[in-house]
Amino acid sequence: MNEPEKCESTFWLYTVKIDKKEYGMNRKELMKKLLENKIETRPLWQPMHLLKSHSSSYAYNCYNSEKLKDVSLSLPCSVGLRKDEQKEIVEAIERLVKK
């Protein structure tokens, strides 16, 4: 993806959408398998309209955010994440989803 002129990405949060048909497992199953391989991941953040603090707020047609929450996985990210660690994460996902 090209960055707009005079902009620079922070490359902070990497999120993938897990399609059970394509991956052979759902998000929770992949999270568990990655953790067994010492790779910590997190589910995508809870949509704001589902938070207790916003329960009385008006929300309109938020079904896409709810669907994405259930199938999205945030991969490890850190300013200290080395290239070899990135490669290990990618290879683990490729290996696990091919089984």
Steps between C-alpha positions, in 0.01 A plus 500: 500500500638838404516767766351841425750777435646649819368206705683213660336191646575394855456136395358448845209257488483200270163332487397203289152373421471126563277318253431154644452354150837632388696444823333177612439650845334798658666794672492346849649174374782680320568716806530185712735329254718810473518525879610135512785618273578783745347768275257727684218657301192697593145516367404820327375768737140492611289745296419806710124457473534165680693643796313532828598867523320566170197278558262796502657665194333486163661262250382461143567200275818379667465141381824512297705595804338216695577248225860620470549479877420130491732406214794741536828439675765756595851369445796583724636849447767701673768751414738233625365219280795375297487377138578143611208512746270632227611216275436247779143629544425486127650152466305372801171624353582349161595168661195484728239585239631240255434212740 
